[in-house]
Amino acid sequence: MIDLRSDTVTKPTEEMRKASYEAEVGDDVYGEDPTVLKLEEAAAEILGKEAALFVTSGTQGNQIAVLTHTTPGNEILLEEESHIFYYESGAASAFAGVQTRTIKGERGAMDPLAIAAAIRGEDQHFPETGLICLENTHNRAGGAILPLENMKGIYEIAQKSNIPVHVDGARLFNAVANAPYSMNDFTQYCDTVQVCLSKGLGAPVGSIIAGDKDFIKKARKWRKRLGGGLRQVGVIAAPGFIALTKMRERLSEDHEKAIELQAGLANTKGLEISNTVDTNIVVVNVKDLNVTSDQFVSALKEHGILAVTFGPTLVRFVTHYDVTMEQIHEVVSTVNKMISK
Ligand SMILES: *Cc1c(COP(=O)(O)O)cnc(C)c1O
């Protein structure tokens, strides 16, 4: 099987497995796991924030950020197809007790003027706007990189109204690998950020949230409340450290594979590429084949290729280090044969 469902399917490398075996550990709830402390320190530095916290998943990291920044009854502003709104099982309302107000973006980027217009005033009828969430790269926009100017524009408006900005940066390292900007260029325009170690970076488990010291102190407590205070967690922080420090540079290879896949599938009759491929995601529209995405994904599976549905006629492919360029070529030729039958 050639698995292009997600970059989350990447398996830990030899080096990661070895690091896990050899990790020095302690009880992290007592602050005594040296491997976690090392990971959190490195992450804060790389993300350009005062402090960082290791969490079990991207969803947990995002939800801890929502919980830490808001109080029940607040309204949070976020993009219409953002992960926090679309794919986190309603957690923001279930746990933080906030209401979500979505704003339609253009390739994932919300217009700063629309944000300004949506921020609530003093009227007693209104909920308070407690948080603005951005997503970079934007998953449902096909891995689109949010322009730096857009982040800057929104952050300036947020600061004027004293509203924190959280970036769901599950794939922010992919943006850094493919934009002429550094991590700091992006994170200067947010208060807090979540990055996944378990996607293209290849760690088996884990995400990082980063922000100022006070935020991380409160976030740590929310993590504990959610049952995320783990003990000898160095065994998973050790591969996370390798992901964070050694796997970032190679993300551009995934982008080359995505561009190759896009080029190949764009030449296939009946398929239309529906996203601009900024990073490692290719979204294909199969409507001209008169099939649904479910039918197309099933047919792919019979031919040894895994992808996911992304809408009634949309199919998503994600490249990562466990697929080779040869396999990308194989996917293109198999899809061509499959369709011409
Ligand atoms: C994958 C993803 C997450 C969630 O990560 P999990 O570790 O699967 O919970 C959050 N945001 C975005 C944009 C993602 O793509």
The ligand as a Gaussian input file, in Angstrom:
#p B3LYP/6-31G(d) Opt

LIG

0 1
 C       -3.705000      17.370000      12.371000
 C       -4.127000      18.725000      12.745000
 C       -4.441000      19.028000      14.069000
 C       -4.618000      17.994000      15.174000
 O       -3.608000      17.181000      15.444000
 P       -3.875000      15.772000      16.187000
 O       -2.529000      15.466000      16.720000
 O       -4.346000      14.834000      15.118000
 O       -4.885000      15.997000      17.244000
 C       -4.745000      20.338000      14.378000
 N       -4.754000      21.277000      13.424000
 C       -4.466000      21.016000      12.146000
 C       -4.467000      22.124000      11.164000
 C       -4.159000      19.730000      11.749000
 O       -3.899000      19.469000      10.468000

